[in-house]
Amino acid sequence: MDPSEVADDASFKEYDSLIVGAGFGGVYQLKILRDAGYSVKLVEQGSDYGGICAVPSYEISDPALWKEWTWKQRFPGSEELCDYFQNVAKVWDLRKDTEFNNFVSSAALSDDDAKWTLKTNTGMTYKVKFLLLNTGFAAKRYIPNWKGIKSFKGTFLHPSNWPHEEPDFRAKKVAVIGTGSTGIQLAQELSKVAGHLNGFSGFSFNFLPRSTFDDTPEQRLKTYEELWKQEDFKFWLAKYNDMIFTQEANREAYNFWRDETRAGIKEPKVADILAPMEQPYAFGCKRISLENDYIEMYEKPNVSLVDIRDKGTPIQEITETRIKTIDNEYEFDYIISTTGYDVITGGLKQIDIRSSSGESLSEHWKDDTKTYLGMAVAGFPNMFFTYGPQAPNTLCNGPTCAELQGNWILQMINYVDEDEWKELIWKLANASLLLSVDSWYMGTNIPGKTRESLIYLGRVPNYYYSINETEASGYIDFDMS
C-alpha cells in the first residue's frame, strides 16, 4: 500500500503498520516488516534513535551491523550507544521511514474497517491495520507527589530529562533522593564536586552477587568469596540456584553481602541504614545496583545520609528552599529525584489507547494486567507490544527480546484469551521470593498501582518454546481477521 495513494492531506497518512518507539524493538520491527513487504512507519517522541542494554555482551544479531562497528567500552556510555544506533540506522537505511519528535497521544480502533486511528502531538493522524508498540520498560518517569514540590525555587531534576548543558554543582547543596542504580551512580560523582551532598535513602540495598546447602559452610563461604572478588553482577547472577526461591538460602547470601559491605563502613548509623543486621527483604528481589565507591563516599565530610524509610524519617514536605522530614529540615540548591519509573506498563498507559467499544487500555488493566504471551491483549486486536508486561522483559536482554518477540509478531494478527497465560505468570511468581518484596518488579513503587507480577519468570528458552509452539499450531488460539 502506497501512503501517497490514500490521501493528499499531508497531516494524514495510512500504512499497513505503525511502530511506536525507536529503540531496539522499534528499529528491528521496522527492518523486518519492511523486508516482508509491509508499508510501515516508525514514530518516535525523541529526536533520534536510542535505547539501553547491557551491550556489547548482547546486541542485534544481524551480521551486517557488525562489519563496520567495534565497541570501544565494556560498559558503553550514552554517547557510544547513540553512535551504535546511528550505525544501525545507516546500515538498515531506517531514516526514510522514521519520524522523530512525534508523540503518539491516542490510538482508537474502529469496528467499521478494523483499523487503528492514531493522533500525535504534532497534529498528524495515521490509520493502520497493525499497531506495534515499542515504548520500552522505563518510558514514563515517576516522581512522588511530595507536598510542596512545585514551590521549590532551586533546580529540580529527574535523570530522564537531564539538561544537555551540564549543571554546575560546585559549592552547591545537592540532594539525591533514591538509592537505586541511578541514584548510586549520580551520588558517587556528585560527592566529588558538590559543596554538600545529602543522600536520601528509601531502602537498604544490594550492590551485587548447586543449591546453597549442598555445600558445607566452608565451601559456601569460599564460593561467595570467589563470586564477590569477580565483581560485576556475579554475586547476584552466578548465585546458587535456590537463592531467590527459598528464604534460608536467600538469608545466607544476604548475610555474606551484609558483612562484606559493613566492613567498609566506619559510621555505625550509616551501616545500619545501608546494610542492616536484620534482613529487610529478600536479597536480589530489588534491582541490583553496581557501585565503585558509594560506601566510602559517606566517609567524606561533605556527604550525609538521611534515612527516609517509613521506620526512619520520611520526607514530609518540600518548600521553596528545603526538604522537610519528620525531625529535620535540609536546605538545597538542587534536588535530584532518582525515584525511577512507572515501569513496564507506564509507557503503554501514557497513550490513550481505546478498543472499538471505547474502553481504554488503562481501564482494561485497572484491576490487574492480562496479556497473551506478554505481547497481545484481548479486546485490542491487531495491537502488539514488545518488552511489555508478562514477558521476560527485564530478565531478558533488550536486543534478544526485541528479536524474539519481533519475529513472532511478524507472523501474528489478532488476539487470544489471556487467562491461561496470566495463570502461568502467577504460578511462576509464586514459586519465587519476588512476591515477598514490594518493588517495581511487582508494580508497588507507584502508589495505587495494582500489585502483580509483570515479568515472565520461566526463563527465556521456555518463553521461546511457548511462542514458537503457538506459531507451529497455526495460531490455533487466535481469532484471525
N, C-alpha and C positions, 0 to 999 in steps of 0.2 A: 504494500500500500504506500503510495507516494503522498506525503502530507500536503504537498502543494496542490494536489488534485482535489483535496477535500474542501478547502475554504480559502478565500482570498484575504480574509481578515488576519493581519499579522499577529493579533493577540489570541488567535485560536488555532490550535494545531491538533491533528489526530494521528495516532500511531497505533500499532499493534500493542506495544508495551511502553510503559513509563517506569523508569527506575529512579528511585529517590535515594540520594546519598552516594557520594563519590569516594568512598573508602574502598577497602579490599573487596567487599561483596559487590558494591556497585560497579566498579570497573571490570570485574570479572564477568558479571552478568551482561554488561554492555558488549563485551567481546564475544561471548558465546552466543548470545541471542542474535547479534548482527551476523555472525558467521552462519547461523542457522536460517538466515533469510528473513528475519523479522524486521519490520520498521520499528525503531526504538529510539528513545531519547532519554538521556540521563540528566537530572536536575539536581543541583547542589546548593545548599544555603550559603556555604562559604565561598571564598574567592578562588579556590583551586582544589585539586585532588589532595587527598591525605588520609592517613589512618595510623593506628598504633598497633604494634605487636612485638613479640619477642624475636624480632629479626636480628641477625641473619640466620638464626637456627631454623626458622621457618619462613618461607616466602612463597610467592606464587610459583607454581611448578613449571610453567611454560619455559622450555629451554631458550626460546628466542629472547627472553628477558635477561638471561644470564650472560649472553655473549659479550655485551659491552658494559657490564656492570660488575663492580667488585666492591664489597663492603669495606669501609675504612676502619670501622669501630666494632668491637664486640657488642657493645650496648649503644647503638646509634641514637644520637640526639634528634631533635625535631628537624634540624636543617638537613641532615642526611636522609631522614625518612622522606622529607619533601622532595629531595633530589631523586630518590628511588621512584617515587610516583611520577616525577617528570619523565623518567626513563620509560616507565610503563606506558604513559600517555603517548610518548613519541613512537615507541615500537609498535604499539597497537593502534596508533592513529585514532585516538579517542576524542580529541577536541572538537572535531567536526560534528559530533553528536552529543555534545555536553553543553549545558547552560549553567553558569555559575551565578551566585548572588540571587538565587531564586528559591525562596522558601515555600514549600507546598503547605498551605494553611488549611485546606479542606479537600476531602475526596468523598464523592457521593455516587452510589450505584443506582442505575436506573433499570426498572423492570422492562421498560419499553424496548430497549435494544441490548440489555445485559452488558452495558458498558459503564466504565467509571468516568466521571467528570471531575477534574481536579482544578483548583484555583490556587494561584500563588500571590505573594505579596507584591509582585511587580505588575499585576493585572493580567497575567497570562491565564488562559484556560486550555486545558488539554482534555481530549476524550480518548480513552484507551480501553482495550478489552482486558488487558492484564496489568495489574498494579503491583509493582515489585518494590518492597520497602527494605532499604538497607540503612536504617537510621542509627545503627550501632548500639552498643550496650550502655554507653555513657554519653548520650547526646543532650540530656536535659540536666542542667546543673541544679544542685539542691543547696539552698541557704535557709537555715531555720528561721522561723518568723519571730525573731527576738523583739521584745518590746523596745521601741525607740530606735530601731535600726536605721530608719530613714533620716533621723535627726543628726546622725554623726557628720561632723563638718570636716573631718580628716578625709583620708583616701581609703575607701573600702574596696577590696579586691577579691575576686574568686579566680583560681588558676585557669578556668576555662575561657576567660576573656582578659587575659593578661595583656597589659599595654605593649604595643610594638616598641615604644621608646621606654627602655628600662627605667623604672623609678629610682630615685636617688635615696637610698636608705641610710646613708652615712649620718651618724649623730642623731638619728630619729628613734622614736619609741615605737616599737613594732609588736603587734600581737599576731600570733599564728594560732588559729583555733582549729584543732583537729590533729590527730596523731596517726593518720593513715599514711600510705606511701608518699603522697604528695606533701603532706604536712611535714613529714620527716625530712624529705629532700630539701624543701624550702628552708626549714628551720636551720639545718646544718649550714647552708650557705649564708643565710641572713645573720647568723650569730657572728660571722667574721667581719661584718661591716656595720651592723646596727648599733646605735648608741646603747639601747637596751632592748632585749628581746624577751617577751613573755610567751611561753608555750602553754596553751590551754588544752589539757589532756582530757578527752572524753572517755577514754578507756585505756586500760593497760593492754600491751600488745606484744606480738612475737615478731622478731626481725628475721626470721628464717624464711630446720632442718637443722621373710620368715615371720612370723608373729612375735610380738615383743617378748613373751615369756617362754618362747622356745629356747632362748639364750639364758645363760646364768647371769646373775647381776654383774659379774666381772666382764663377761662377753658383751653384755648390753652397754656397759659404760664405755668399753673400747669402741663399739660401733658408733655410739653417739659422738664420741670424741673425734673419730675419723671423719664423720659427716660434717661436724662443726668446723673442722680445720679446712674443709674443701670450700667453705663459704657458699656464695650464691644462694640458691634455693634448695641445696642438697639436704639440709636437715629436715626440710618440710616434704620435698617431693621424693627423696630417696629413702623415705622412712620405712619402718616396719609396716607390713600390710594391714595391721589392725589398728593403727593409731587413731583414725577418725571413726572407728566403729565400736570400740569398747572403752569405757571410762577408765578402767585400770591401766590399759596401755597408754591412753592419752595422758593420764596423770604422770606416768613415768617420763614421757617426753617433756612435758611441761616442767617437771621438777629439775631436769637437767638444764633446760633452757634458762629457767629462773636462776639457778645457782651460777651459771656462767655469766649471765647478764648482771646480776647483783655484784659479782666480783669486780666489775669495772665501775661501780658507783660508790663514791665516798659518802655522800649525804644520805642518811637513813630515810629521811622523808621522801626524797626523790626515788630511792629504791622501792619504797612501799607503793608509790604511785605507778612506776613503770614496770615493776616486776614483783608484784605482791607475793607474800609467802603462801597465802591461800589462793588456789587456782580460781580465777574469776569466771572462766568459761572454757569450753572445750578448745584445747590448743589446736590451731590450724584451721578453725572454722570461721574466723575472720580473715580477710585477705592478708597474707603475709607481706611484710614490708622490709626491704633491704636497707641497711644503713652503713655508713662509713665511720662517723664519729658522733652520732647523735647522743649516745650515752655520755661520752666525755664532754660534750657541749655544755652540759649542765654544771660542770665544774668551773666554767668561766664566770667572772664577776659580773658580766653584763647580761647574763641569761638567768631567767627564773622560770619555775614551773608551777602552774596552777591546776589543781585537781577539780575538774568541773563535772565529775560523775555525780549521780544522784546522792551517793554516800559522801561526796566531798562538798564542794562549794559551787553549785551550778550558776551559770550566768542568769541574772535576773533582768538586766536592762542594759541597753546601750544609749548613752546620752550624746551630747554634741562633741564631747572630748574624751569620754571614758567608757570603760566596761565595768558594770557593777555586778559583783557576785553577792552571795548571801552575807559574807562577812568582810568585804573589802571593795575598794574602787581602784582602777588602774587607768592612768592617762596614756593616750596613744596618738601618734600622728598617722599611723597606718593600722588598719585591721584587715588581716588576710583570712578569709573563711575557707579553709581547706576541708569543707564538710561534705565533699563528694557529689554524687549524682543520684537522680531518680533512675536507678539502673534498670536495664533490660526492657521494662515496659514503658518507661518515661518518654523515650523518643517516639514511640508509636502513638502514645496517648496525646502528645502535644499537637498532633494533626487531628483535625475534626473529621474523623473517618466515619461514614454512615452507610448502613446497609440499605437495600431497597425499601425496607419497612420504616426507615428513618431512625433506627436505633444506632447510637454511636458505639464505637469500639470501647470507649471508656465505660459506657453504661453496660455493655455486654460483659465486661470484665469487672464490674463493680464489686461483686461478692467474691469472686475468685477467677483466676485465669484458666482458660481452657483453650487448648490448641490440638491440632493433629500433627504429630511428628515434629512439633516445635516450628512449623512453617506455615500453617493454614488455620483458619478459624471458621467454624460453622456459621452460616448466615452471611458471610462475606466472601462469596465465590470469586474466583479469579484474582484473589489477593494473596500474595505470598510474602514472606519476610525471612531474612537470614539473621543469624546471630541473635535471635529473639528468645522469648520465654519458652521454657520447657525443651530446649535444645541443649547440647553440651556447652554452648556459648563460652563463658569464661574459663571453662575447663578444657577447651579445645582451642588451639592456636588459631588466630583470626584467619590467615590465608587458607589453612587447612579446612576450616569450617566453611569459608566462603566458596571454595571449590566443590566440596562435598555437597553442600546444600544447593549451590547454583546449578550444578549438573542435574540434580534431581528436579529442581523447579522447572528447568528447561523442558522436562517431559510432562509437566503437570498442568491441569487447567480447572480444577474446581475444588470443592470442599468435602470433607468426610466427617462422620461422627467422631467427636473428640474424647468422649468419656473414658474409653478404654486406655487411651494414651495418658490421660491425666492420672488414672488409677495407677499406671505403671510408674509415673513420675513420683507419686507419693510413696509407693511401695519401696522404691529405691532410696528415697529420702529418709524414710522411717528406719532403714537399715543402717543409717549413719548417725553421727552425732550433730549434724548440721541443725536439726530441729531443736536441739537443746540451747542454741545460741541465738540471740537477737542480733542480726547483722543484715547487710544489704543482700546477702545470698537469699535471705528469706523475706526481703522487702521491708524489714522493720526499721530501716534508717529513715523512712519517710512517715511522719505521723499520720495515722488514719489509713495507711495503705494495707491491704489485706496481707496477712501473714501466710505465706505459702511458698512452696519450693518452686523456683522458676528455672531450675537447672536440671538437665538430664544427667543423672549420676551413674548411668550404666556403662560408662566407658565408650570411647569413640568407635572402636571396632564393632561393638554391639549395635550402636546407633547406625553405623554404615550398613550393617546387615539388615536392620529393620527397614530402612528406607529403600534399599535395593530389593528386598523381598516384596514390598508393595509395588514397585515398578515391574518386577518379573511377573506378578499376578495380573498385570494389565490394569492396575489401579482399581481392583475389584471393590474397594471400599468407597470409591468416589462416584458422585453423580456428575457425569460429564455434560457440558453444554457448549 
